[in-house]
């Protein structure tokens, strides 16, 4: 589990136990970098697969 995952779990536990009174947006904020990296990776893989398909169709 990454640092962002650990932070998210810690913040959720603290929120559910009432130790912190942050909004859920702030509690789940550590997930944002992970989600952004996954979206960027998916776009990159999609573009690479399209390029491979185009180059293989020329044969």
FENMOPE-V277399 format. One record per run of one state. SS is the DSSP state (@ for helix, = for strand, . for the rest). FROM is the first residue (numbers start at 0). TO is the last residue. If there is no record, write none. Layout:
# FENMOPE-V277399
ss = {SS & SS}
from = {FROM & FROM}
to = {TO & TO}
This chain:
# FENMOPE-V277399
ss = {. & @ & . & @ & . & @ & .}
from = {0 & 2 & 16 & 23 & 27 & 30 & 57}
to = {1 & 15 & 22 & 26 & 29 & 56 & 58}
